[in-house]
Each structure stands twice: as structure tokens, then as C-alpha cells.
Amino acid sequence: KLPITVEEIMNFGESNRELFIKSSTYSIIPITVTEMGLTISWIFSSDPKSISFSVVYQESEDTPLDQCKVLIPMTRCNSHKETIRGQVKVRNPGIYTLIFDNTFSRFISKRVFYHLAVERPVIYDGSDFP
């Protein structure tokens, strides 16, 4: 579990991070977001073989897991063959959790190489209009 803030993601730069996920386990990356309108995007690949991926939203740390909203259902990704890209729009402040799930693999541990980015919406205020 690696709790991350939006500011920390913005300081990631272009570097990739790496997760090591043992067989029959999963890793989560909870991202705490306080402002609405942001877009959280990710790119990841796995080695060797596939990994399952999901995104859930939790209003606060106290919210019971059964009340979390599934934004992207658990999906098996062939991320060992192609890079997986995705994004989620922040509609409410809270914790957006990326889940990399290897529980289906009984013997093979996986490495996941990932990159996260956060974009703020461009708000046009008309100031450059003559």
C-alpha cells in the first residue's frame, strides 16, 4: 500500500515506478485527491504474463469497503504484450485506489512498471480576448 497525493504524482516527472507483486497477492496504490475536475491517468505493463487491474473510489478512509464505488471493474489485462493506458476523472474528493491483482496466479510473481500523471482542467477565463 503506497498512499500518494496529487502533488506527489505531479512531482513524479517522466520516470516509471515498479511494483513487485507476489503470486496470490495484490498491490494497491491509493491516491488522495482534494480537488475536483482533475484527471488521473496511468500507463502500465507487466512482466511476465498478465495482471488484473481495477480502480475503486472511497469517500474517506473510514468508508467501509463494501460502500466503495467501483469505477473500473477488475479486468485481466494482457499488459505483458501491450502497454495499458487509462484515466479517470475526479468528480468528488476522496481516495482513488488503483488495484493490481495477481491473486489468480498461484506460482508466478509479477513486476508491474507504471507511470501516473495528473492533469488539471484548463479553465478559459477569456483574458486574452481583445
C-alpha atoms as one frame of an Amber mdcrd trajectory, in Angstrom:
protein
   0.000   0.000   0.000   1.537   3.284  -1.128  -0.658   6.276  -0.258   0.103
   9.052  -2.745  -1.127  12.628  -3.062  -1.803  14.521  -6.283   1.206  16.727
  -5.544   3.493  13.690  -5.295   2.233  12.393  -8.646   2.908  15.785 -10.218
   6.490  15.504  -8.946   6.930  12.018 -10.490   8.213  13.542 -13.692   8.513
  11.098 -16.573  10.025   8.278 -14.539   8.395   4.873 -14.258   7.802   3.199
 -10.931   7.933  -0.517 -10.295   5.782  -2.795  -8.145   6.688  -6.372  -7.284
   3.534  -8.422  -6.764   3.971 -11.921  -5.386   1.804 -14.778  -6.644  -1.642
 -14.987  -4.994  -1.438 -11.369  -3.732  -2.305  -7.876  -4.904  -0.935  -4.343
  -4.541  -2.874  -1.129  -4.198  -1.971   2.487  -4.874  -4.400   4.785  -3.040
  -4.341   8.349  -4.392  -5.755  11.016  -2.091  -7.476  13.790  -4.062  -8.838
  17.000  -2.552  -9.865  18.966  -5.657 -12.493  18.068  -8.233 -12.063  18.216
 -12.007  -8.617  16.620 -12.141  -7.850  13.706 -14.437  -5.727  10.861 -13.047
  -4.108   8.839 -15.818  -1.932   5.747 -15.804   0.196   3.659 -18.110   1.412
   0.219 -17.075   2.918  -3.017 -18.299   3.626  -6.301 -16.527   6.289  -8.967
 -16.724   5.934 -11.909 -17.073   2.338 -12.589 -18.120  -0.895 -10.736 -17.406
  -2.160  -8.825 -14.361  -5.681  -7.866 -13.287  -6.463  -4.190 -12.772  -9.248
  -2.212 -11.142  -9.973   1.306  -9.851 -12.220   1.994  -6.866 -13.336   5.226
  -5.206 -13.642   5.679  -1.470 -15.103   8.869   0.029 -12.772   8.709   3.047
 -10.540   6.227   4.841 -13.459   5.496   7.193 -15.782   4.430   4.336 -16.394
   0.663   4.582 -15.029  -1.283   1.609 -18.499  -2.547   0.667 -19.546   1.085
   0.152 -16.689   1.881  -2.202 -17.647   2.682  -5.763 -16.066   0.530  -8.481
 -15.013   2.910 -11.260 -13.250   0.277 -13.377 -14.229  -3.336 -12.660 -11.463
  -5.904 -12.154 -10.187  -6.754 -15.648  -7.465  -9.171 -16.686  -5.001  -7.192
 -18.833  -2.531  -8.619 -21.340  -0.135  -5.948 -20.152   2.835  -8.240 -20.843
   2.010  -7.919 -24.571   0.862  -4.296 -24.765   1.021  -1.174 -22.632  -2.258
  -0.428 -20.862  -3.389   3.197 -20.675  -6.364   4.663 -18.900  -7.701   7.587
 -16.965 -10.391   8.556 -14.523 -11.971  11.958 -13.979 -12.150  13.158 -10.377
 -15.793  14.042  -9.700 -15.531  14.046  -5.899 -12.702  14.484  -3.409 -11.625
  11.235  -1.763  -9.345   8.258  -2.304  -8.981   6.786  -5.784  -7.317   3.370
  -5.485  -5.563   1.555  -8.311  -5.509  -2.209  -7.697  -3.018  -4.538  -9.373
  -4.277  -8.048  -8.650  -2.186 -11.202  -9.043  -4.359 -13.454  -6.855  -5.243
 -15.654  -9.865  -1.574 -16.639 -10.278  -0.618 -19.450  -7.918   3.120 -19.596
  -8.652   4.246 -16.644 -10.766   5.146 -13.302  -9.214   4.854 -10.244 -11.466
   6.603  -6.956 -11.932   4.402  -4.010 -12.872   6.047  -0.953 -14.393   3.739
   2.032 -14.104   3.593   5.766 -14.617   0.967   8.070 -13.124   0.016  11.577
 -14.178  -2.492  14.182 -13.013  -3.889  16.894 -15.238  -5.728  19.977 -14.080
  -8.506  21.199 -16.353  -7.689  24.252 -18.424 -10.121  26.928 -17.393 -10.577
  29.582 -20.015 -11.249  32.982 -18.467 -11.372  34.989 -21.719  -8.476  37.211
 -20.587  -6.690  37.042 -23.954  -9.777  38.262 -25.820  -9.347  41.849 -27.072
